Amino acid sequence: MKSLGQRAQGLRLERMRDSPLWAGEGFRNRHPVLAGLRDAVAARPTLSDFLCGGPRRTPAGPLPTHDPREAWLRPPQSGLRATWLGHSTVLIEIDGHRVLTDPVWGARASPTRLAGPKRFQPVPVPLAAMPDVDVVVVSHDHYDHLDHPTVRLLARTAVPFVVPLGVGAHLEAWGVAPERITELDWWQSHTVPGTGLEITAAPSQHFSGRALSDRNATLWSSMVIRGPRHAVFFSGDTGLSTEYATIRDRLGPFDLAMLEVGAFHPSWGDIHLGPANALKALDLLGRPPLLPIHWGTFSLALHDWDEPPETLLALAPRHGATLLMPTLGTPVQPAQAGPLRPWWRDTVARDGAAPATPAPAAPPPTADPAAPQAMPWPLD
């Protein structure tokens, strides 16, 4: 099945094995896992839990969307604008250039079009109608971040890709020319030719794999995009770690942070943030404006679909966090953010249900390098 991708070979594999993150036959999380992030009593979800979930795992109808194409015709006055297109797909306009993160236009986060998590509604803009972008950034190779049909279409263009080590093997297998692929280890940087944009791969706490036999065969990372005037942080998928403070010190300050807030579970605390830990990560990053990602598109966990935004709304004041929570497809400039409106409640009201109960705040974390790493659910 072509959507599974390709394992690295030859010089690419040799470079991966030279990474300090390589251990045995795959990559590993190097930095400390924080104690108290997992509920030791919580049972891990089973396949049956996912297949027989409750009615509020998905919204009752399509979420409100906005067509941003007219707005994109005018450059952002502040020099920095972000358009959340669903899940972790964001078009970032920064200092006169465009960056597209984790582009997923496929109907399912799955190796097949016949089964697997189905998106709640189409992307607000068809891929063919997207403006030209200067670079595509991919955080890791899970299906909800690296989408085979989307990459096949992007392969027909001239856009370059910046990805973690090993992910280039998938891209080449799907038709992307090797000279358009740059693979980075953590803390390595790449300047996109002709743009002045520097992209740096930074630590994250996650895992990788597109099949049961290739766990951790490619690297995962967060990404920092820095232009002449602005810098943004893109988390990809990650749990909370002490590395966020290091990222701030080495690569900050940031004008915008995009942190994952959805698809979490009490037993997965070390490989996904969820809303409560996203706010703790934001504190460590220096509290830039927060654009939540990784929610509102696929049902990848057992929580209510609207629990991430409701929890963020409840906990943000105690963190002094500035939330940017536009509807899908609505461009937002961090420097010109207006009042937040909980638009997702309009969908809940049509359903006749009450909004999700915010998740309880996790206890304050303390560093515990000896904390064991748990085996997470293999899909995301």
N, C-alpha and C positions, 0 to 999 in steps of 0.2 A: 504494500500500500504506500503510494508516493507521499501521502500526507504525514507519514511517520518521520520522514526526513532521512538524513544520512549521517552515519558515524564518521568522525574525523579520522583521517589517515595521513600518512606521510609527514611532510614538514609541519602541517597544521597540528598533528598529534604530538610531534616532538616539542613544539612550542608550548602546548598545553602542559606537557609533563615537566617542563622547566619552571612552571609557575609554583610559587611557594604554597599555593592553595591545593595543589595536586597531592593526593594521598592514595597510594595503591592503584586502583583502577578508576578513580574519579575525583571530583573536587569535593571540598569539605568546607564547612563553616569554621572559620578560624577564631573569631572573636568570642568573648564570653557570652553565654546565655544568661539572661537576668532571672534571678529567682522570683517566684511568685507569679509568673506569667501564665502558668498552666494550672488548671484545677485538677489536682491529682485524683480526685474522686470521680470526675466526669468521665464516663465511658466514651471511647472513640466511636463516632458514627459508623454504622454498617452500610453496606450497599442497599439493604432494604430500607434503611432510614432515608436515603437519598431518593429511592424510587417511589416511596410511599409518604412523601412529605405532606405537611399541612397546607391548607388553602391559601395562606398568606405568604407562602414562599415566593409567589409572583404577584404582580399587581393585577387588579381585575380587568384593566384595559391598558391601552397604550399610554405611556407617559407623555406629557406635553413636550413638544420639540419646537425648535426655531431654525429656520433656514438662514445661515449666516453669510451666504454668498454676497449679498449686497454690502454688508458691513466689511467684508474682507477686501472690497475694492478700495477702501480708504485705509491708509496706514494708521496704526494706533498713535494718538497724540502723545502718549507717555513713552512710546517706544517699546512697550511690553504689553502683550495681550494674549490671552489663552482661551481656546474654545474647546470645551469638553464635548466629545462626540459620542461618548459611551464607554463604560468600563474603564480601561486605562489608555484609551485613544484620545490624545489631545493634540490639537494644532497650536503650536506656540509661535507667536510672531515676536521676535526679539531683535531689536536693533537693526531693523530693515531686512531680516531674513526669516525663513519659516522652517520649523522643525516639527516633524510628526512622530509621536511616540506610540509604540506598541500598536500598530495599525491592525485592527480586526474588523473587517466588513462581512465576514462569513456569517451564515445563519446560525451555526452551532459552534460551541467551544468543544470540538470533538474531532477525531480522525475521520469520521464519516458524516455525510449529510443526512443519514437515516436515523441517527440516534445521538443522544448526548444533550447537554444543556443548550436550550434554544434561547436566542436573544428575545427580550421583551418586545422590541420594535425595531424597525430598520434604522440604520445610521441616518442622522438628519440630512446628510449630503451624500449622494452616490459617489463612489470612488472616482468614477470617470469625470465627475464635475468638480473635483477638488482642484484648488489652485496648485501651481507648481511649488514643490517644496525643495529646500536646499539639502536636507538630509533626513533620513529615517533612523530613529533610535529604537532599538529593541532591548528590553531588560533581561529576558530569558526565554527559554523555548517551550514553555507550556502553551497549550492550545488557545487559551484565552488571551495570550500575548503575542504569539507567533502563529499567524493564521495562513495556512497553505494557499487557499484560493486568493487571498489578498496579496501575498507575496508574488504569486504567479502573474498577477496583473501589474504589480509594481516593477516586476522584472522587465517588462516591455518598455519601461521608461529609462531615463539616464540617472535617476536619483541614486545617490550613494547611501550605504547603510553603515552604521556604527553599532557593533554588537559585542557581547562578552565572548571570551575565548570559546572556540568550538562551534558556536552558533552559525558561523559562516558556512559550515559543511551543509547545513540544511538549505541555506540560501542558494548555494551553488547547485545543489540537486534540483532546485525549483527554477533554475534559469537565470539567476542573478550573476552577472559577469564577475569573476574574482577581483578584478581591479576596482570594482565598486564597493568592495567589502573591507572594512577595517575592524579587526577584532582586538579587544582590549582586556588586559588583566586589571585588577583593582589598582587604582592610583595612576594608571596610565592615561595619557591624554592624546587627543587627536584634534588638529586644527582643520576644519572643513575648508578646502581650497576656495579662494575667492570670496570668503564670507567674514573672516575674522572671528568666527565662532569656534570656541574650544570646548570639546566634549570630553569629560573625564569619567571613567568608570570608578565607582566608589563601592564600599562594602554594603552588603545586605545579608539578611539572615533567612535563607530560603533553601531551595533545592531545585533540581531540574529533571527533565525526562519526558519523552513522548510515548514511551512504551514501558512495559514492566522490566525489560532487559537493559534499559539505558539510563537508570537512575544516576544522576549527578555526572553524566558523561560530558556535559557542557557547563560552563560557568553561568552564574546569575549575578546581577549587580544592580545597584542604583546608578543613576546617571546625573551628572551636573553639566548644565549647558551655560556657558558664560560668553557673553558678547562684550563689546567695548564699554557698555554702560550698565548692563543688567546681568543678573545670574539667577537661574532657577534650579531647584532640586526636584528630581523625579525619582520616586522611591522604587518603582517596579513593585515586586512582591517582597515583603520582608516582615520579620518580627522585630520587636524592640531590642536594641543592643546599645552598649556603651559607645559604639562607633559613631553614633550620630553627633556627639560632641566633637569627636576628632574630625569628622567631615566638616562641621561648622568652622573649626579652627583652621583647617588646611585649605578649604575651598570656598568658604563663605566670605562675606555675608550674602544672604539670598534675598531677592525681591519677591519670590514666590516659591512655595513648597507644594508639590503634588504628592499626597500620601495616600496609600491604600487604606480603606476603611471597611470594606465589605468582605464577605466570604470568610468569616472567622468562626471559631468554636472554642469553648473553654479548654478543650484538650489540645488545641493547636497553637497555643500562645507563643511558641518560639519561632513559628514560620509565617505568621500573619499578624498584622497589627490590630485590626479592629479599631473602632472609633476612640475608645478610651486610651489605648496605647499610642494611637496616632497623635493625640494631643500631648502625650509625654515626649514622643519623638520630636514634635514641633518645638517644645520647650528647649530640648537639647540643640536644635538647629538654630536657635536664636529668635523664635517666634515670628517668622515672616508670615504674610497672609497665606492661608491654607485653602487650596482647591482640592476637595476630596475626590478620589478616583476609586476604581475597582468596586463600583456598586451601581445599582439601577439598570443593569443590562442582562446579566445572567444569574440564575439561581445556582450557586456553587456551594452552599452551606445550608444549615437547617434553620437559621434565624429568619424572621420576617423580612421581607424585601426592604421595608422602610425603617428597620431598626437602626442602621448606620446613621442616617441623617438625624433621626430623633435623638439618639444618644449624643451625637456631636452638638446638637442645639442645646441639650441640657447641661453638658459638661464644659462647653467652651468658655462661659463667663469666668469660671474659677481659674482658668489658665490664661485669661486675657487674650484669647485667640481671636483673630480676625478671620471669619469664615467667608469664602467665596463659593456660593452654592447656586449657580445659575441653572436654568433649565437646559436640557440637552441642546447643543447647538448655539447657545447664546454666548457671544464673545464677551469677555470681561477683562478689564484692565485693573490690576491690583491697586494702582495708584489712584483710581477713580471709582472704587467700589461703593455702591450705594447700599441702602438698607436691605437686609436679607428677608426674603419672603419664603416661607415653607411651602413651596408650590406642590411638593409631592402629596400634601394633604388633600389637594383637590381630587386627586385620583382615589385616595382612601375614602373621601366623602361620597364619591359616586358609587363606591362599593358598599356603603352603608356601615363600614366597620370603623372601630376606633383606631387611632394611630398606634403604632407599636409602642410598647413600654420600653423606655430607654434601658440599655444594659447597665448593670451596676458597675461603678468604677472599680478598676483593679487596684489592689493594695500598692502602696509606693514600692517601686522595685529597688533591690539592692544587688550589686554585682556578685555573681557566684560562678566563677570559672569552672567549678566542678559539676555544675548542674548537668544532668544527662540530657542527651538529645533524643527526642522521641521520633518514631517513624510516622510521618504525616500521611494524610489521605493522598493518594497518588495522582489525582486529577489536576490539582492546582497548587 
